Amino acid sequence: MISDLLQALRRLPQLLQFVLVGGAAAATHLAVVGALVAFTGLAPLWANVLAFLVAFVVSYNGHALLTFSEARARGWAVVARYFAVASLSFAANELLYYIALNWLHWHYFWSLAAVLVLVAVGTFAMSKFWAFRSHSTA
């Protein structure tokens, strides 16, 4: 059943696959931030760091198994490259999130949602052309 779903998802256009995986990772990220802020009182910027690490697991596995699966890029080198991409994206995320919270005074939850969408564009390009580049072009 799961393999049938995965095969059906692999027939979708790559950009839509990226959006689906990114959406799952973003939803995970938002849920973890929301839960940490609401239930532990953790400051949103610190909660964002922990949420990034949880969402990275969702994002890497989703992109490796779906979005960029045709490249067949696997192994620790790919994980390291994708972690570099994700970390750079997170640095942009954290900077933009800080600005939204402290300069614009937007609500923490909606600020993060907007930032995640903005950062996704660069993440896709770096993931496609560097992190998950196929072995034949590596």
Solvent accessible surface area in square Angstrom, and as a share of the most:
residue,aa,sasa,rsa
1,M,197,0.88
2,I,140,0.71
3,S,72,0.46
4,D,99,0.51
5,L,107,0.53
6,L,43,0.22
7,Q,83,0.37
8,A,40,0.31
9,L,46,0.23
10,R,78,0.28
11,R,183,0.67
12,L,59,0.29
13,P,91,0.57
14,Q,57,0.25
15,L,110,0.55
16,L,78,0.39
17,Q,9,0.04
18,F,14,0.06
19,V,86,0.49
20,L,79,0.39
21,V,11,0.07
22,G,25,0.24
23,G,38,0.37
24,A,51,0.39
25,A,11,0.08
26,A,26,0.20
27,A,59,0.45
28,T,35,0.20
29,H,8,0.03
30,L,28,0.14
31,A,64,0.49
32,V,33,0.19
33,V,0,0.00
34,G,16,0.15
35,A,42,0.32
36,L,38,0.19
37,V,30,0.17
38,A,71,0.55
39,F,175,0.73
40,T,91,0.53
41,G,63,0.61
42,L,60,0.30
43,A,50,0.39
44,P,38,0.24
45,L,46,0.23
46,W,167,0.59
47,A,0,0.00
48,N,0,0.00
49,V,48,0.28
50,L,85,0.42
51,A,0,0.00
52,F,23,0.10
53,L,87,0.43
54,V,71,0.41
55,A,7,0.06
56,F,28,0.12
57,V,90,0.51
58,V,52,0.30
59,S,13,0.08
60,Y,28,0.10
61,N,67,0.34
62,G,18,0.17
63,H,3,0.01
64,A,4,0.03
65,L,87,0.43
66,L,11,0.05
67,T,6,0.03
68,F,7,0.03
69,S,9,0.06
70,E,160,0.72
71,A,25,0.19
72,R,176,0.64
73,A,0,0.00
74,R,104,0.38
75,G,42,0.40
76,W,211,0.74
77,A,63,0.49
78,V,2,0.01
79,V,32,0.18
80,A,61,0.47
81,R,44,0.16
82,Y,4,0.01
83,F,83,0.35
84,A,47,0.36
85,V,2,0.01
86,A,11,0.09
87,S,39,0.25
88,L,109,0.54
89,S,12,0.07
90,F,29,0.12
91,A,56,0.44
92,A,42,0.33
93,N,5,0.02
94,E,40,0.18
95,L,109,0.54
96,L,66,0.33
97,Y,0,0.00
98,Y,94,0.36
99,I,45,0.23
100,A,4,0.03
101,L,31,0.15
102,N,63,0.32
103,W,169,0.59
104,L,91,0.45
105,H,141,0.63
106,W,132,0.46
107,H,100,0.45
108,Y,51,0.20
109,F,58,0.24
110,W,168,0.59
111,S,0,0.00
112,L,0,0.00
113,A,26,0.20
114,A,43,0.33
115,V,6,0.04
116,L,30,0.15
117,V,108,0.62
118,L,119,0.59
119,V,22,0.13
120,A,36,0.28
121,V,115,0.66
122,G,35,0.34
123,T,17,0.10
124,F,39,0.16
125,A,44,0.34
126,M,61,0.27
127,S,0,0.00
128,K,69,0.29
129,F,138,0.57
130,W,105,0.37
131,A,0,0.00
132,F,2,0.01
133,R,70,0.26
134,S,32,0.21
135,H,118,0.53
136,S,106,0.68
137,T,91,0.53
138,A,81,0.63
